[in-house]
């Protein structure tokens, strides 16, 4: 970082999640929230340049196969084909 700072190139350390959670200056300068996943809650920090009026809505990622039928409906599959796939346990 010393070399980059010498040439006025913006830079900073790359911190682990544990280091980020423990960093006092980040806790004081950036609002945070926790979002839930199957394994528990994950702390998350907003970037200092983001608006701080309200935390964004954070939702889970889709489960494996959750939207398969919806996606197949947008392709060449017809309802009859989807019914067959469903009956055979493919989807």
Secondary structure as the mmCIF struct_conf table of DSSP 4:
data_model
#
loop_
_struct_conf.conf_type_id
_struct_conf.id
_struct_conf.beg_label_comp_id
_struct_conf.beg_label_asym_id
_struct_conf.beg_label_seq_id
_struct_conf.end_label_comp_id
_struct_conf.end_label_asym_id
_struct_conf.end_label_seq_id
HELX_RH_AL_P HELX_RH_AL_P1 UNK A 2 UNK A 6
TURN_TY1_P TURN_TY1_P1 UNK A 7 UNK A 8
HELX_RH_AL_P HELX_RH_AL_P2 UNK A 17 UNK A 22
HELX_RH_AL_P HELX_RH_AL_P3 UNK A 24 UNK A 29
BEND BEND1 UNK A 30 UNK A 30
STRN STRN1 UNK A 32 UNK A 37
TURN_TY1_P TURN_TY1_P2 UNK A 38 UNK A 39
STRN STRN2 UNK A 40 UNK A 45
TURN_TY1_P TURN_TY1_P3 UNK A 48 UNK A 49
BEND BEND2 UNK A 50 UNK A 50
BEND BEND3 UNK A 53 UNK A 54
HELX_LH_PP_P HELX_LH_PP_P1 UNK A 55 UNK A 57
HELX_LH_PP_P HELX_LH_PP_P2 UNK A 60 UNK A 63
TURN_TY1_P TURN_TY1_P4 UNK A 64 UNK A 67
HELX_RH_AL_P HELX_RH_AL_P4 UNK A 68 UNK A 73
TURN_TY1_P TURN_TY1_P5 UNK A 74 UNK A 76
HELX_RH_AL_P HELX_RH_AL_P5 UNK A 79 UNK A 87
TURN_TY1_P TURN_TY1_P6 UNK A 88 UNK A 89
#
